[in-house]
Amino acid sequence: MGDEQGRAAVPVPVDRRFPIPDDLSSIRFCLDLSHHSWAQGDGAAAERTLATAEAADAGGIDAIWVTEDPEGWDAFGLLGALAARTRRALLGTGVTNPFLRHPNLLAASVATLDHLSGGRAVLGLGRGQPEWYRHGLGIETGDPVSALGETIALLRAWWVDGRASSPPGGAFAVAAWERQVGPLAPPPILLAAAGPKALELAGRLADGVVFNAYTADAFLAEAIPSVRAEAAAAGRDPASLWFVLRTPTTPTTDPAATLSRARATIALVNGLPGMGRLIREPGFDTEAIVAAVRHRLGTDDHLAAGRGFPDLRRGDLAGAKAAIPEELAVRLAIVGDLHHVRARLATVAALGVTHVSVATPEEATAAAWRALLDGLRGGQESKPGGNVDREPEDAAPTRPRSSS
């Protein structure tokens, strides 16, 4: 795990292109990091986060995503630290947005991370929850999907030409602004998408889609082909797109605790406006379930007041979890013994998912990560960070461009 100073050697160059997997061995596994342990006042939490990521990287994880909610940490601050503590895994936001971070700041942050990591940066973008920004933070969001499209166009222009402008009437009114620091090559841009407009935008402009944890197979079966069709209609290669599922893959013989956490996440996230569509499953009245969850948490009142996840968690979270049938959580989760988990992974891979998150093993060492990932891959030798054999460590980075 690095040298005596706790810092890794120069990062190994990686190829950031991922094909659509045609079997389970080609699916890519990811670590999701969130700020929740840091919110408990534990002074050791930061080092544990860094050590967990370092061990996962050494054990063969393919990518590390860092969340960025408006009440939490600075994702790029942590990603910069991870660039020094890891060598192989891709590093990206999962996800940030252009309201917390103006596109010019996003361009600078991603470029800085790309240099620090030796070309491993990935940008995950989303709209966030507009009510939080408008009512809680005094940030006008306008049409969030239009703002996302403008942001992608600005970033690509800065990263390729060094100068960018907003379209007439754009959300950011960037006027031929020139940037002097860019990434080593334009990194992939992934879009968190749930609604039809965001999915259409992802197909037209983005390099892939990020799906929230516990997104239903039924939603994936509709969304992935629609995004590919939009890409093809725009003259882009549908086979180049990534589809990232953030459901934590959890091999265990005792799934109770994982399912309890899943129901809490579903209550908090899928009770937000427009997010209930992600958990629609045949045999469940998900509209009634989401309505019950929103009532228990007081979601509408909290959003109208510009209050975020901390206030939602102070609501009747136990009652909201109870409104979610355990069988629904079982259907949405990827949890169980190894045979069941691998069968679930095969299912989502067949639907077109290219990347899936993995829960941290109880003993978060490199050896434990390696054993876990080898088991999920069916004993296949892992190729962390890419879909092709890695180049020699002294080779120049392979730098595919983000799609235009």
LUMMIDO-797021 format. One record per residue (C-alpha): residue number from 1; residue in three letters; x, y, z. Coordinates in steps of 0.5 Angstrom, whole numbers. Example, Ala and Ser with C-alpha at 12.3 -4.5 7.8 and 13.67 -1.06 7.14 Angstrom:
// LUMMIDO-797021
+-----+-----+-------+-------+-------+
|   n | res |    xx |    yy |    zz |
+-----+-----+-------+-------+-------+
|   1 | ALA |    25 |    -9 |    16 |
|   2 | SER |    27 |    -2 |    14 |
+-----+-----+-------+-------+-------+
This chain:
// LUMMIDO-797021
+-----+-----+-------+-------+-------+
|   n | res |    xx |    yy |    zz |
+-----+-----+-------+-------+-------+
|   1 | MET |     0 |     0 |     0 |
|   2 | GLY |     5 |     5 |    -2 |
|   3 | ASP |    12 |     7 |     1 |
|   4 | GLU |    14 |     9 |     8 |
|   5 | GLN |    10 |    16 |     7 |
|   6 | GLY |     4 |    12 |     6 |
|   7 | ARG |     4 |    15 |    -1 |
|   8 | ALA |     3 |    11 |    -8 |
|   9 | ALA |     8 |    11 |   -13 |
|  10 | VAL |     7 |    14 |   -20 |
|  11 | PRO |     0 |    12 |   -22 |
|  12 | VAL |     0 |     6 |   -28 |
|  13 | PRO |    -3 |     9 |   -34 |
|  14 | VAL |   -10 |     6 |   -36 |
|  15 | ASP |   -14 |     6 |   -42 |
|  16 | ARG |   -21 |     9 |   -40 |
|  17 | ARG |   -25 |     5 |   -45 |
|  18 | PHE |   -30 |     0 |   -43 |
|  19 | PRO |   -34 |    -4 |   -48 |
|  20 | ILE |   -41 |    -7 |   -47 |
|  21 | PRO |   -39 |   -13 |   -43 |
|  22 | ASP |   -41 |   -20 |   -47 |
|  23 | ASP |   -40 |   -24 |   -41 |
|  24 | LEU |   -39 |   -23 |   -33 |
|  25 | SER |   -32 |   -23 |   -33 |
|  26 | SER |   -32 |   -17 |   -37 |
|  27 | ILE |   -36 |   -13 |   -32 |
|  28 | ARG |   -32 |    -7 |   -28 |
|  29 | PHE |   -33 |    -7 |   -21 |
|  30 | CYS |   -33 |     0 |   -17 |
|  31 | LEU |   -32 |     3 |   -10 |
|  32 | ASP |   -37 |     8 |    -8 |
|  33 | LEU |   -35 |    13 |    -2 |
|  34 | SER |   -40 |    17 |     1 |
|  35 | HIS |   -39 |    22 |     7 |
|  36 | HIS |   -43 |    19 |    12 |
|  37 | SER |   -38 |    16 |    17 |
|  38 | TRP |   -34 |    23 |    17 |
|  39 | ALA |   -41 |    26 |    19 |
|  40 | GLN |   -40 |    23 |    26 |
|  41 | GLY |   -35 |    27 |    29 |
|  42 | ASP |   -30 |    21 |    28 |
|  43 | GLY |   -23 |    24 |    27 |
|  44 | ALA |   -20 |    17 |    24 |
|  45 | ALA |   -26 |    17 |    19 |
|  46 | ALA |   -21 |    21 |    14 |
|  47 | GLU |   -15 |    16 |    14 |
|  48 | ARG |   -20 |    10 |    14 |
|  49 | THR |   -23 |    12 |     8 |
|  50 | LEU |   -16 |    13 |     4 |
|  51 | ALA |   -14 |     7 |     7 |
|  52 | THR |   -20 |     3 |     4 |
|  53 | ALA |   -19 |     6 |    -2 |
|  54 | GLU |   -12 |     4 |    -2 |
|  55 | ALA |   -13 |    -3 |    -1 |
|  56 | ALA |   -19 |    -3 |    -6 |
|  57 | ASP |   -14 |    -1 |   -11 |
|  58 | ALA |    -9 |    -6 |    -9 |
|  59 | GLY |   -14 |   -11 |    -9 |
|  60 | GLY |   -16 |   -10 |   -16 |
|  61 | ILE |   -22 |    -5 |   -16 |
|  62 | ASP |   -23 |    -2 |   -23 |
|  63 | ALA |   -26 |     5 |   -21 |
|  64 | ILE |   -27 |     9 |   -15 |
|  65 | TRP |   -33 |    14 |   -14 |
|  66 | VAL |   -34 |    20 |    -9 |
|  67 | THR |   -41 |    22 |    -8 |
|  68 | GLU |   -42 |    30 |    -7 |
|  69 | ASP |   -48 |    32 |    -3 |
|  70 | PRO |   -49 |    39 |    -1 |
|  71 | GLU |   -49 |    38 |     6 |
|  72 | GLY |   -42 |    33 |     5 |
|  73 | TRP |   -35 |    33 |     4 |
|  74 | ASP |   -31 |    36 |    -2 |
|  75 | ALA |   -31 |    31 |    -7 |
|  76 | PHE |   -25 |    33 |   -11 |
|  77 | GLY |   -21 |    35 |    -5 |
|  78 | LEU |   -22 |    27 |    -3 |
|  79 | LEU |   -20 |    25 |   -10 |
|  80 | GLY |   -14 |    29 |   -10 |
|  81 | ALA |   -12 |    25 |    -4 |
|  82 | LEU |   -14 |    19 |    -7 |
|  83 | ALA |   -10 |    20 |   -13 |
|  84 | ALA |    -4 |    20 |    -9 |
|  85 | ARG |    -6 |    14 |    -5 |
|  86 | THR |    -8 |     9 |   -11 |
|  87 | ARG |    -5 |     7 |   -17 |
|  88 | ARG |    -9 |     4 |   -22 |
|  89 | ALA |   -17 |     5 |   -21 |
|  90 | LEU |   -21 |    10 |   -25 |
|  91 | LEU |   -23 |    16 |   -20 |
|  92 | GLY |   -29 |    20 |   -21 |
|  93 | THR |   -35 |    24 |   -18 |
|  94 | GLY |   -41 |    20 |   -17 |
|  95 | VAL |   -44 |    25 |   -18 |
|  96 | THR |   -43 |    33 |   -17 |
|  97 | ASN |   -47 |    38 |   -21 |
|  98 | PRO |   -46 |    45 |   -24 |
|  99 | PHE |   -50 |    49 |   -19 |
| 100 | LEU |   -45 |    47 |   -13 |
| 101 | ARG |   -39 |    48 |   -18 |
| 102 | HIS |   -40 |    53 |   -24 |
| 103 | PRO |   -37 |    49 |   -30 |
| 104 | ASN |   -31 |    53 |   -30 |
| 105 | LEU |   -29 |    50 |   -23 |
| 106 | LEU |   -31 |    44 |   -26 |
| 107 | ALA |   -26 |    44 |   -32 |
| 108 | ALA |   -21 |    46 |   -27 |
| 109 | SER |   -22 |    41 |   -22 |
| 110 | VAL |   -23 |    35 |   -27 |
| 111 | ALA |   -16 |    38 |   -30 |
| 112 | THR |   -13 |    38 |   -24 |
| 113 | LEU |   -15 |    31 |   -22 |
| 114 | ASP |   -13 |    28 |   -28 |
| 115 | HIS |    -6 |    31 |   -28 |
| 116 | LEU |    -5 |    28 |   -20 |
| 117 | SER |    -8 |    22 |   -22 |
| 118 | GLY |    -4 |    20 |   -29 |
| 119 | GLY |   -10 |    20 |   -33 |
| 120 | ARG |   -15 |    17 |   -29 |
| 121 | ALA |   -20 |    22 |   -28 |
| 122 | VAL |   -28 |    21 |   -30 |
| 123 | LEU |   -33 |    26 |   -29 |
| 124 | GLY |   -40 |    24 |   -26 |
| 125 | LEU |   -45 |    30 |   -27 |
| 126 | GLY |   -52 |    30 |   -25 |
| 127 | ARG |   -58 |    35 |   -23 |
| 128 | GLY |   -58 |    34 |   -16 |
| 129 | GLN |   -65 |    36 |   -12 |
| 130 | PRO |   -67 |    43 |   -15 |
| 131 | GLU |   -71 |    45 |    -9 |
| 132 | TRP |   -64 |    44 |    -5 |
| 133 | TYR |   -61 |    49 |    -9 |
| 134 | ARG |   -66 |    54 |   -10 |
| 135 | HIS |   -70 |    54 |    -3 |
| 136 | GLY |   -64 |    52 |     1 |
| 137 | LEU |   -58 |    55 |    -2 |
| 138 | GLY |   -60 |    61 |    -6 |
| 139 | ILE |   -58 |    58 |   -12 |
| 140 | GLU |   -62 |    59 |   -19 |
| 141 | THR |   -62 |    52 |   -23 |
| 142 | GLY |   -67 |    54 |   -29 |
| 143 | ASP |   -68 |    48 |   -33 |
| 144 | PRO |   -63 |    43 |   -30 |
| 145 | VAL |   -63 |    39 |   -36 |
| 146 | SER |   -61 |    45 |   -41 |
| 147 | ALA |   -56 |    47 |   -36 |
| 148 | LEU |   -53 |    40 |   -36 |
| 149 | GLY |   -52 |    40 |   -43 |
| 150 | GLU |   -49 |    47 |   -43 |
| 151 | THR |   -44 |    44 |   -38 |
| 152 | ILE |   -42 |    38 |   -42 |
| 153 | ALA |   -41 |    43 |   -48 |
| 154 | LEU |   -37 |    48 |   -45 |
| 155 | LEU |   -33 |    43 |   -41 |
| 156 | ARG |   -31 |    39 |   -48 |
| 157 | ALA |   -30 |    46 |   -51 |
| 158 | TRP |   -25 |    48 |   -46 |
| 159 | TRP |   -21 |    41 |   -46 |
| 160 | VAL |   -20 |    41 |   -53 |
| 161 | ASP |   -20 |    48 |   -56 |
| 162 | GLY |   -18 |    52 |   -49 |
| 163 | ARG |   -24 |    57 |   -50 |
| 164 | ALA |   -31 |    56 |   -49 |
| 165 | SER |   -38 |    60 |   -50 |
| 166 | SER |   -45 |    59 |   -47 |
| 167 | PRO |   -50 |    59 |   -53 |
| 168 | PRO |   -55 |    65 |   -53 |
| 169 | GLY |   -59 |    65 |   -47 |
| 170 | GLY |   -55 |    60 |   -44 |
| 171 | ALA |   -55 |    58 |   -36 |
| 172 | PHE |   -48 |    61 |   -35 |
| 173 | ALA |   -47 |    66 |   -40 |
| 174 | VAL |   -40 |    64 |   -41 |
| 175 | ALA |   -37 |    69 |   -46 |
| 176 | ALA |   -31 |    66 |   -50 |
| 177 | TRP |   -27 |    65 |   -43 |
| 178 | GLU |   -20 |    62 |   -44 |
| 179 | ARG |   -17 |    56 |   -40 |
| 180 | GLN |   -10 |    55 |   -40 |
| 181 | VAL |   -10 |    48 |   -35 |
| 182 | GLY |   -13 |    42 |   -38 |
| 183 | PRO |   -13 |    35 |   -37 |
| 184 | LEU |    -8 |    30 |   -40 |
| 185 | ALA |   -14 |    28 |   -45 |
| 186 | PRO |   -21 |    30 |   -45 |
| 187 | PRO |   -24 |    25 |   -39 |
| 188 | PRO |   -31 |    21 |   -40 |
| 189 | ILE |   -37 |    25 |   -38 |
| 190 | LEU |   -42 |    20 |   -35 |
| 191 | LEU |   -49 |    23 |   -33 |
| 192 | ALA |   -54 |    21 |   -27 |
| 193 | ALA |   -61 |    20 |   -31 |
| 194 | ALA |   -67 |    18 |   -29 |
| 195 | GLY |   -72 |    22 |   -33 |
| 196 | PRO |   -73 |    22 |   -40 |
| 197 | LYS |   -70 |    28 |   -42 |
| 198 | ALA |   -64 |    27 |   -38 |
| 199 | LEU |   -63 |    20 |   -41 |
| 200 | GLU |   -64 |    23 |   -48 |
| 201 | LEU |   -59 |    28 |   -46 |
| 202 | ALA |   -54 |    22 |   -44 |
| 203 | GLY |   -55 |    19 |   -51 |
| 204 | ARG |   -54 |    25 |   -55 |
| 205 | LEU |   -48 |    28 |   -51 |
| 206 | ALA |   -45 |    24 |   -45 |
| 207 | ASP |   -40 |    18 |   -45 |
| 208 | GLY |   -45 |    14 |   -41 |
| 209 | VAL |   -50 |    14 |   -35 |
| 210 | VAL |   -50 |    13 |   -28 |
| 211 | PHE |   -56 |     9 |   -25 |
| 212 | ASN |   -58 |    10 |   -17 |
| 213 | ALA |   -57 |     5 |   -12 |
| 214 | TYR |   -63 |     0 |   -13 |
| 215 | THR |   -65 |     2 |   -20 |
| 216 | ALA |   -70 |    -4 |   -22 |
| 217 | ASP |   -68 |    -9 |   -28 |
| 218 | ALA |   -75 |    -7 |   -31 |
| 219 | PHE |   -72 |     1 |   -31 |
| 220 | LEU |   -65 |    -1 |   -34 |
| 221 | ALA |   -69 |    -6 |   -39 |
| 222 | GLU |   -72 |     0 |   -42 |
| 223 | ALA |   -67 |     6 |   -41 |
| 224 | ILE |   -61 |     3 |   -43 |
| 225 | PRO |   -64 |     1 |   -50 |
| 226 | SER |   -67 |     8 |   -51 |
| 227 | VAL |   -60 |    11 |   -49 |
| 228 | ARG |   -56 |     7 |   -54 |
| 229 | ALA |   -62 |     9 |   -59 |
| 230 | GLU |   -61 |    16 |   -58 |
| 231 | ALA |   -53 |    16 |   -59 |
| 232 | ALA |   -54 |    12 |   -65 |
| 233 | ALA |   -59 |    17 |   -68 |
| 234 | ALA |   -54 |    23 |   -66 |
| 235 | GLY |   -49 |    19 |   -70 |
| 236 | ARG |   -45 |    16 |   -64 |
| 237 | ASP |   -43 |     9 |   -63 |
| 238 | PRO |   -48 |     6 |   -58 |
| 239 | ALA |   -43 |     1 |   -56 |
| 240 | SER |   -38 |     6 |   -53 |
| 241 | LEU |   -43 |     8 |   -47 |
| 242 | TRP |   -42 |     6 |   -40 |
| 243 | PHE |   -48 |     4 |   -36 |
| 244 | VAL |   -46 |     5 |   -28 |
| 245 | LEU |   -50 |     1 |   -23 |
| 246 | ARG |   -49 |     4 |   -16 |
| 247 | THR |   -53 |    -2 |   -13 |
| 248 | PRO |   -47 |    -5 |    -8 |
| 249 | THR |   -46 |   -12 |    -9 |
| 250 | THR |   -46 |   -16 |    -3 |
| 251 | PRO |   -44 |   -23 |    -2 |
| 252 | THR |   -47 |   -26 |     5 |
| 253 | THR |   -50 |   -31 |     8 |
| 254 | ASP |   -54 |   -26 |    12 |
| 255 | PRO |   -57 |   -21 |     8 |
| 256 | ALA |   -61 |   -18 |    14 |
| 257 | ALA |   -57 |   -12 |    15 |
| 258 | THR |   -56 |   -10 |     8 |
| 259 | LEU |   -63 |   -10 |     6 |
| 260 | SER |   -65 |    -6 |    12 |
| 261 | ARG |   -60 |    -1 |     9 |
| 262 | ALA |   -63 |    -2 |     2 |
| 263 | ARG |   -70 |     0 |     5 |
| 264 | ALA |   -67 |     6 |     8 |
| 265 | THR |   -63 |     9 |     2 |
| 266 | ILE |   -70 |     7 |    -2 |
| 267 | ALA |   -74 |    11 |     3 |
| 268 | LEU |   -69 |    17 |     3 |
| 269 | VAL |   -67 |    17 |    -5 |
| 270 | ASN |   -73 |    14 |    -9 |
| 271 | GLY |   -78 |    18 |    -5 |
| 272 | LEU |   -75 |    25 |    -8 |
| 273 | PRO |   -79 |    28 |   -14 |
| 274 | GLY |   -78 |    24 |   -20 |
| 275 | MET |   -74 |    18 |   -17 |
| 276 | GLY |   -80 |    13 |   -16 |
| 277 | ARG |   -80 |    11 |   -23 |
| 278 | LEU |   -73 |     8 |   -22 |
| 279 | ILE |   -76 |     2 |   -17 |
| 280 | ARG |   -82 |     0 |   -21 |
| 281 | GLU |   -82 |    -7 |   -21 |
| 282 | PRO |   -88 |   -12 |   -23 |
| 283 | GLY |   -92 |   -14 |   -18 |
| 284 | PHE |   -91 |    -8 |   -13 |
| 285 | ASP |   -95 |    -2 |   -13 |
| 286 | THR |   -89 |     3 |   -13 |
| 287 | GLU |   -93 |     9 |   -13 |
| 288 | ALA |   -97 |     8 |    -7 |
| 289 | ILE |   -90 |     5 |    -3 |
| 290 | VAL |   -87 |    12 |    -5 |
| 291 | ALA |   -93 |    16 |    -3 |
| 292 | ALA |   -93 |    13 |     4 |
| 293 | VAL |   -85 |    14 |     4 |
| 294 | ARG |   -86 |    21 |     3 |
| 295 | HIS |   -92 |    22 |     8 |
| 296 | ARG |   -87 |    19 |    13 |
| 297 | LEU |   -81 |    23 |    12 |
| 298 | GLY |   -85 |    29 |    11 |
| 299 | THR |   -81 |    30 |     4 |
| 300 | ASP |   -86 |    35 |     1 |
| 301 | ASP |   -85 |    40 |     7 |
| 302 | HIS |   -78 |    39 |     7 |
| 303 | LEU |   -77 |    40 |     0 |
| 304 | ALA |   -81 |    47 |     0 |
| 305 | ALA |   -77 |    49 |     6 |
| 306 | GLY |   -70 |    48 |     2 |
| 307 | ARG |   -68 |    42 |     7 |
| 308 | GLY |   -64 |    36 |     5 |
| 309 | PHE |   -62 |    29 |     7 |
| 310 | PRO |   -60 |    31 |    15 |
| 311 | ASP |   -68 |    33 |    16 |
| 312 | LEU |   -71 |    27 |    12 |
| 313 | ARG |   -67 |    23 |    16 |
| 314 | ARG |   -70 |    26 |    22 |
| 315 | GLY |   -77 |    24 |    20 |
| 316 | ASP |   -80 |    18 |    21 |
| 317 | LEU |   -75 |    14 |    18 |
| 318 | ALA |   -77 |     7 |    21 |
| 319 | GLY |   -84 |     8 |    19 |
| 320 | ALA |   -82 |    10 |    12 |
| 321 | LYS |   -77 |     3 |    11 |
| 322 | ALA |   -83 |    -1 |    14 |
| 323 | ALA |   -87 |     2 |     8 |
| 324 | ILE |   -82 |    -1 |     3 |
| 325 | PRO |   -84 |    -9 |     3 |
| 326 | GLU |   -78 |   -13 |     4 |
| 327 | GLU |   -79 |   -17 |    -2 |
| 328 | LEU |   -78 |   -11 |    -6 |
| 329 | ALA |   -72 |    -9 |    -3 |
| 330 | VAL |   -69 |   -17 |    -5 |
| 331 | ARG |   -71 |   -16 |   -12 |
| 332 | LEU |   -68 |    -9 |   -12 |
| 333 | ALA |   -61 |   -11 |    -9 |
| 334 | ILE |   -55 |   -15 |   -11 |
| 335 | VAL |   -54 |   -19 |    -4 |
| 336 | GLY |   -54 |   -26 |    -2 |
| 337 | ASP |   -49 |   -32 |    -3 |
| 338 | LEU |   -44 |   -32 |    -8 |
| 339 | HIS |   -48 |   -36 |   -13 |
| 340 | HIS |   -54 |   -32 |   -12 |
| 341 | VAL |   -50 |   -25 |   -13 |
| 342 | ARG |   -46 |   -28 |   -19 |
| 343 | ALA |   -53 |   -29 |   -22 |
| 344 | ARG |   -56 |   -22 |   -21 |
| 345 | LEU |   -49 |   -19 |   -24 |
| 346 | ALA |   -50 |   -24 |   -30 |
| 347 | THR |   -57 |   -21 |   -31 |
| 348 | VAL |   -55 |   -14 |   -30 |
| 349 | ALA |   -50 |   -15 |   -35 |
| 350 | ALA |   -54 |   -18 |   -40 |
| 351 | LEU |   -59 |   -12 |   -39 |
| 352 | GLY |   -52 |    -8 |   -41 |
| 353 | VAL |   -49 |    -5 |   -35 |
| 354 | THR |   -42 |    -5 |   -35 |
| 355 | HIS |   -40 |    -2 |   -28 |
| 356 | VAL |   -43 |    -5 |   -22 |
| 357 | SER |   -41 |    -2 |   -14 |
| 358 | VAL |   -39 |    -7 |    -9 |
| 359 | ALA |   -40 |    -7 |    -2 |
| 360 | THR |   -33 |    -6 |     2 |
| 361 | PRO |   -31 |   -13 |     5 |
| 362 | GLU |   -31 |   -13 |    13 |
| 363 | GLU |   -24 |   -14 |    13 |
| 364 | ALA |   -22 |    -8 |     8 |
| 365 | THR |   -15 |   -11 |     6 |
| 366 | ALA |   -12 |   -11 |    -1 |
| 367 | ALA |   -12 |   -19 |     0 |
| 368 | ALA |   -20 |   -19 |     2 |
| 369 | TRP |   -21 |   -14 |    -4 |
| 370 | ARG |   -17 |   -19 |    -8 |
| 371 | ALA |   -21 |   -25 |    -6 |
| 372 | LEU |   -28 |   -22 |    -6 |
| 373 | LEU |   -27 |   -19 |   -13 |
| 374 | ASP |   -24 |   -26 |   -16 |
| 375 | GLY |   -30 |   -29 |   -13 |
| 376 | LEU |   -35 |   -24 |   -16 |
| 377 | ARG |   -31 |   -25 |   -23 |
| 378 | GLY |   -31 |   -33 |   -22 |
| 379 | GLY |   -24 |   -34 |   -21 |
| 380 | GLN |   -22 |   -29 |   -27 |
| 381 | GLU |   -16 |   -26 |   -26 |
| 382 | SER |   -17 |   -18 |   -25 |
| 383 | LYS |   -15 |   -13 |   -30 |
| 384 | PRO |   -16 |    -7 |   -25 |
| 385 | GLY |   -18 |     0 |   -28 |
| 386 | GLY |   -19 |    -2 |   -36 |
| 387 | ASN |   -22 |    -7 |   -41 |
| 388 | VAL |   -15 |    -9 |   -44 |
| 389 | ASP |    -8 |   -12 |   -42 |
| 390 | ARG |    -5 |    -6 |   -38 |
| 391 | GLU |     1 |    -3 |   -41 |
| 392 | PRO |     8 |    -3 |   -38 |
| 393 | GLU |     9 |     1 |   -32 |
| 394 | ASP |    14 |     6 |   -36 |
| 395 | ALA |     9 |     7 |   -42 |
| 396 | ALA |     6 |    13 |   -44 |
| 397 | PRO |    -1 |    14 |   -42 |
| 398 | THR |    -7 |    11 |   -47 |
| 399 | ARG |   -11 |    17 |   -48 |
| 400 | PRO |   -18 |    16 |   -51 |
| 401 | ARG |   -22 |    22 |   -52 |
| 402 | SER |   -29 |    23 |   -49 |
| 403 | SER |   -34 |    23 |   -54 |
| 404 | SER |   -36 |    29 |   -58 |
+-----+-----+-------+-------+-------+
